């Protein structure tokens, strides 16, 4: 039985109204901004009358210059990025694939089927799937997949009586795995034929490689506007940002959808990861970022393989989207703070400047989130038209980079979705980071 990725036909005019509305909003903001541009002078005078006002303005200018220089540096690193290939099957290591599953239904069958069709020596594969207390028919689909592909490779099923969380499921899988490389795949994802061999290639040629991130793309791109928007965002964040970070040996987060870990390295930090607490509470979310962080702290490299592609399902509604983003932000903020424990020490012999630069950029975003949020509310109250128009224009300018990347590397027409997404984010999801900071202690999964 062969697995096929779904290909959909869509009308060219189906989402034309959204693109037209985006263009109209940007055009209107330019017109309004020109009308109320003089109010910038009023704001400048107000800030100039206070020491803290002058300090704040200069700080923002310094950060703006820093960000411009940083992204110029990332662009340089991106241009020098190269993925790794391995052609000799004899070089490929024994892999243990760990898949946590919770209420995925039939899709978990598709996940397992895509693994069975991998261009990888099946005698070197071990699959461990953990049903994390599903309340639907997920376990039935796992058994059906086992009956279909069991003879191809070693296949183990673990069933929890109740939901324990993704992290606990992974810990269970790591404990049973016998491979040289641990590969984690989400149960709402499917991989390409060559993804596994491409994913493990860096371990073969670099003994200091501790973790490799896969290239995550959107599977359900035809379902509503959110997957279409996220598709461009994902392409930029993985194809550009992680590629640049990989050239610094410092990918900050290896995604749950598809990642590979050196088994011996995981065992070194497994206890710390399992017992990790933050603000006195045991951590349950951001497990991928936390494990990557611990591996980096040990001095190992964190890399990215652009040619190790995985397609994952993303939110199709506002509620699930904002819950996913809150969970991601809480995990990122927590791990950014944890990085302060080691990143400014001589914890490794290479690329110290690079990882410190990346960490500083992350911390700036976190520390300024609430002050900027308060300032935004004040300016919006006194200068609403200037604020709204300038926010849209700023969003438009920031979106040009990701749009160009997607247009040049993937699809020109679909690159326009990033403008719609970032404008939507600016007005309906702007509160995510401040809220995540204020509720950092909470560890709910939210989308389960």
C-alpha positions in Angstrom: 0.0 0.0 0.0 1.4 3.3 -1.0 1.0 6.7 0.8 0.3 9.8 -1.4 0.4 13.4 -0.3 -2.9 15.0 -1.0 -3.0 17.5 -3.9 -5.9 19.9 -4.0 -7.3 22.1 -6.8 -8.3 25.5 -5.7 -10.0 28.4 -7.5 -7.6 31.3 -8.4 -10.2 33.7 -7.2 -11.1 32.0 -4.0 -9.0 34.2 -1.8 -8.8 37.2 -4.1 -10.9 39.3 -1.7 -8.3 38.8 1.1 -5.5 39.9 -1.1 -7.5 42.9 -2.3 -8.4 43.8 1.2 -4.7 43.6 2.3 -3.7 45.9 -0.6 -6.5 48.3 0.3 -5.4 48.4 4.0 -1.8 49.1 3.1 -2.7 51.8 0.5 -5.1 53.5 3.0 -2.5 53.4 5.7 0.0 55.3 3.4 -2.6 57.9 2.7 -3.6 58.3 6.4 0.1 58.4 7.5 0.8 61.2 5.1 -2.1 63.2 6.6 -1.0 62.8 10.2 2.8 62.6 9.8 3.1 66.0 11.6 2.0 64.3 14.8 5.4 62.5 15.0 6.9 65.9 15.7 4.5 66.3 18.6 5.5 62.9 20.1 9.2 63.7 19.6 8.8 67.0 21.6 7.0 65.1 24.4 9.8 62.5 24.6 12.5 65.2 24.4 11.3 66.9 27.6 12.0 63.9 29.7 15.4 62.2 30.5 13.7 58.8 30.3 11.9 59.8 27.1 15.2 60.6 25.4 16.8 57.5 26.8 14.0 55.3 25.5 14.1 56.9 22.0 17.9 56.4 21.8 17.5 52.8 23.1 14.9 52.0 20.4 17.2 53.5 17.7 20.1 51.4 18.9 17.9 48.3 18.9 16.7 49.2 15.4 20.3 49.5 14.1 21.2 46.2 15.9 18.3 44.4 14.2 19.3 45.7 10.8 22.9 44.6 11.3 21.8 41.2 12.7 19.6 40.4 9.7 22.3 41.5 7.4 24.6 39.1 9.1 22.0 36.3 9.0 21.6 36.9 5.3 25.3 36.5 4.9 25.2 33.3 6.9 22.2 32.0 4.9 24.1 32.5 1.6 26.8 30.3 2.9 24.5 27.5 4.2 24.8 24.1 2.6 22.9 21.0 3.5 24.6 17.6 3.7 24.0 14.5 1.6 24.9 10.8 2.2 24.8 8.3 -0.6 26.4 5.2 1.0 23.8 3.2 2.9 26.6 1.5 4.9 27.3 4.8 6.6 23.7 5.3 7.8 23.3 4.7 11.5 20.7 2.7 13.4 17.8 5.0 14.1 15.1 4.8 16.7 12.0 6.8 15.7 9.9 7.9 18.6 6.3 9.1 17.9 4.1 10.5 20.7 0.4 10.3 19.7 -2.7 11.8 21.2 -6.1 11.8 19.6 -4.8 12.0 16.0 -7.2 9.4 14.6 -6.4 8.2 11.1 -3.6 10.6 10.5 -1.3 8.6 12.8 -1.6 5.8 10.2 -0.4 8.2 7.5 2.5 9.2 9.6 3.6 5.6 10.1 3.0 4.8 6.4 5.2 7.7 5.3 8.0 6.3 7.5 7.7 2.8 6.0 8.2 4.3 2.5 11.5 6.0 3.5 14.6 5.6 1.4 16.4 4.2 4.4 17.6 0.7 5.1 14.6 -0.7 7.0 16.8 -3.1 9.0 18.4 0.0 10.5 15.0 1.4 11.6 13.2 1.0 14.9 9.8 2.6 15.4 8.4 3.3 18.9 5.0 4.9 19.0 3.4 6.0 22.3 -0.4 6.4 22.5 -0.6 9.1 25.2 -4.0 8.1 26.6 -6.0 8.9 23.5 -9.7 8.9 23.9 -10.6 8.4 20.2 -9.7 5.7 17.7 -5.9 6.5 17.5 -4.9 3.2 19.0 -6.9 1.3 16.5 -5.2 3.1 13.6 -1.8 2.4 15.2 -2.6 -1.3 15.3 -3.8 -1.3 11.7 -0.5 0.4 10.7 1.4 -2.3 12.6 -0.4 -5.0 10.8 0.4 -3.4 7.5 4.1 -2.5 8.0 5.2 -4.6 11.1 7.4 -7.0 9.0 9.4 -4.1 7.5 11.2 -3.0 10.7 11.1 -3.4 14.5 7.8 -1.9 15.6 6.9 -1.2 19.3 3.6 0.2 20.7 3.3 1.7 24.1 -0.2 2.6 25.5 -0.7 5.0 28.4 -3.9 4.4 30.4 -4.2 8.2 30.8 -2.8 11.3 29.2 0.7 12.1 30.6 1.8 14.7 28.1 4.1 14.7 25.1 7.3 15.1 27.2 6.5 12.0 29.3 5.8 10.0 26.1 9.1 11.0 24.6 10.9 10.0 27.8 9.3 6.6 27.7 10.4 6.2 24.1 13.9 7.3 24.7 14.2 4.8 27.6 13.3 1.9 25.2 15.2 3.0 22.1 18.4 1.2 21.1 19.4 3.2 18.1 22.5 5.4 17.7 20.2 8.3 16.6 16.9 9.2 18.2 14.4 10.7 15.7 11.3 12.4 16.9 8.3 12.8 14.6 4.9 14.3 15.6 1.9 12.1 14.9 0.2 14.9 12.9 3.1 14.9 10.4 4.3 13.0 7.3 7.9 12.9 6.0 9.3 12.8 2.5 11.0 9.7 1.1 14.6 11.0 1.7 13.9 12.9 4.9 15.4 10.4 7.3 18.6 9.8 5.5 19.1 13.5 5.0 18.2 14.3 8.6 20.9 12.0 10.0 23.6 12.9 7.5 25.4 15.6 9.7 26.0 13.0 12.5 28.0 10.9 10.1 30.5 13.6 9.2 30.6 15.6 12.4 31.1 13.9 15.8 30.2 17.1 17.6 26.8 17.2 16.0 24.3 16.8 18.9 20.9 17.6 17.3 19.6 18.2 13.8 16.4 20.1 12.9 14.1 19.1 10.1 12.5 21.4 7.6 8.9 21.9 8.6 6.3 22.7 6.0 2.5 23.0 6.2 0.5 19.9 5.3 -3.1 21.3 5.4 -2.3 24.3 3.2 -5.7 24.2 1.5 -7.7 24.4 4.8 -8.8 28.0 5.5 -6.6 31.1 5.4 -4.4 30.4 8.4 -2.5 27.5 7.0 -1.8 29.5 3.8 -0.5 32.4 5.9 1.6 30.1 8.1 3.0 28.4 5.1 5.0 31.5 4.1 6.0 32.2 7.7 7.2 28.6 8.2 9.2 28.7 5.0 11.1 31.9 6.1 11.6 30.7 9.7 13.0 27.4 8.7 14.5 27.9 5.2 16.1 31.2 6.1 16.4 31.7 9.9 17.4 28.2 10.8 19.6 27.8 7.8 21.5 30.9 9.0 21.6 29.6 12.6 22.9 26.3 11.3 25.8 28.0 9.7 26.6 29.2 13.2 26.2 25.7 14.6 23.5 27.2 16.8 19.9 26.3 15.8 18.0 27.5 18.9 15.1 25.1 18.5 14.9 21.7 16.9 11.2 21.2 16.2 9.0 18.4 17.5 7.6 17.7 14.0 11.0 16.3 12.9 14.3 16.2 14.8 17.2 13.9 15.2 19.4 13.6 18.4 22.6 11.7 19.1 21.5 9.0 21.5 24.6 9.2 23.7 24.1 13.0 24.1 20.4 12.7 24.9 21.3 10.2 27.7 23.7 12.8 29.2 21.0 15.4 29.7 17.9 13.2 30.0 17.6 13.4 33.7 18.0 17.2 33.7 15.4 17.4 30.9 13.0 15.1 32.7 13.2 16.9 36.0 13.3 20.4 34.7 11.4 23.0 36.7 10.7 26.7 36.2 9.5 29.0 38.9 9.0 26.0 41.1 6.8 24.2 38.5 7.7 21.1 36.5 7.9 22.0 32.8 5.6 20.3 30.4 5.7 22.5 27.3 8.5 23.6 25.0 10.1 20.2 25.4 11.8 20.5 21.9 13.4 23.9 22.7 14.4 22.7 26.2 16.2 19.6 24.9 18.0 21.6 22.2 19.1 24.1 24.9 20.5 21.4 27.1 22.4 19.8 24.2 23.9 23.2 23.2 24.9 23.8 26.9 26.9 20.6 26.7 28.9 22.1 23.9 27.5 20.2 21.0 26.4 21.6 17.6 22.7 22.2 16.7 22.2 22.0 12.9 19.5 22.2 10.3 18.9 20.1 7.2 16.8 21.9 4.6 16.5 18.7 2.6 14.9 16.8 5.5 11.3 17.8 4.9 8.3 17.1 7.1 4.7 18.2 6.4 2.7 19.0 9.6 -0.8 20.1 10.3 -1.2 23.6 11.6 -4.2 25.4 13.2 -7.2 26.3 11.1 -9.0 28.5 13.6 -8.1 31.6 15.6 -8.5 29.9 18.9 -6.1 27.0 18.1 -3.7 29.4 16.5 -3.4 31.7 19.4 -3.1 28.8 21.8 -0.3 27.3 19.8 1.5 30.7 19.7 1.1 31.2 23.5 2.6 27.7 24.2 5.5 28.4 21.8 6.2 31.8 23.4 6.1 30.5 27.0 8.6 27.8 26.1 10.8 30.2 24.2 10.8 32.9 26.9 11.6 30.3 29.6 14.5 28.8 27.5 15.9 32.3 26.6 16.2 32.9 30.4 17.8 29.5 30.9 20.4 30.3 28.2 21.7 33.1 30.5 23.0 30.4 32.8 25.7 29.3 30.3 25.7 31.3 27.1 28.1 34.0 28.3 30.5 31.5 29.7 33.1 29.6 27.6 30.9 26.5 27.4 32.3 25.5 23.9 35.3 26.4 21.7 33.5 27.6 18.6 30.9 30.2 17.5 30.5 31.7 21.0 29.9 35.2 19.4 27.2 33.8 17.2 25.1 32.1 19.8 25.5 35.1 22.1 24.3 37.3 19.3 21.2 35.1 18.7 20.5 35.0 22.5 20.7 38.7 22.9 18.3 39.2 20.0 15.8 36.9 21.7 16.1 38.6 25.1 15.7 42.0 23.6 12.3 41.0 22.2 11.3 39.5 25.6 12.4 42.3 27.8 10.9 45.1 25.6 7.6 43.3 25.0 5.6 44.7 28.0 7.1 48.3 27.9 6.4 48.6 24.2 2.9 47.1 24.7 2.1 49.9 27.3 3.6 52.6 25.0 1.5 51.3 22.1 -1.7 51.6 24.1 -0.8 55.2 25.2 0.0 56.3 21.6 -3.0 54.5 20.2 -5.2 56.4 22.7 -3.9 59.9 21.9 -2.9 59.4 18.2 -5.1 56.6 16.9 -4.9 57.3 13.2 -1.1 57.9 13.2 -0.6 54.7 15.3 -2.7 52.4 13.2 -1.4 53.7 9.8 2.3 53.6 11.0 1.8 50.1 12.4 0.5 48.8 9.1 3.3 50.5 7.2 5.9 49.1 9.6 4.4 45.6 9.2 4.4 46.0 5.5 8.2 46.9 5.5 9.0 44.0 7.9 7.1 41.6 5.7 9.1 42.4 2.5 12.0 40.2 3.5 10.0 37.0 4.1 7.9 37.7 1.0 11.0 38.1 -1.2 12.4 34.9 0.2 9.3 32.9 -0.5 8.8 34.5 -4.0 12.4 33.6 -5.0 12.5 30.2 -3.5 9.0 28.8 -3.6 6.1 30.6 -5.3 5.8 34.3 -6.2 2.0 34.6 -6.0 1.6 32.8 -2.7 4.3 35.0 -1.1 1.7 37.7 -0.7 0.1 35.8 2.2 2.8 37.0 4.6 1.6 40.5 4.3 -2.0 39.4 5.3 -0.6 37.3 8.1 1.6 39.9 9.6 -1.1 42.6 9.5 -3.5 40.1 11.1 -0.9 39.3 13.8 -0.3 43.0 14.4 -4.0 43.7 15.2 -5.3 40.4 16.6 -2.3 38.5 18.0 -0.1 41.4 19.2 -0.9 40.6 22.8 0.6 37.1 22.7 4.1 37.9 23.9 3.2 40.2 26.8 0.5 37.7 27.9 2.9 34.8 27.7 5.4 36.7 29.9 2.7 37.5 32.5 1.5 33.9 32.5 4.9 32.3 32.2 4.3 29.9 35.1 1.4 28.2 33.4 2.3 25.0 31.5 -0.9 24.0 29.9 -0.6 22.4 26.4 -3.7 24.4 25.4 -4.2 22.7 21.9 -4.9 19.2 23.3 
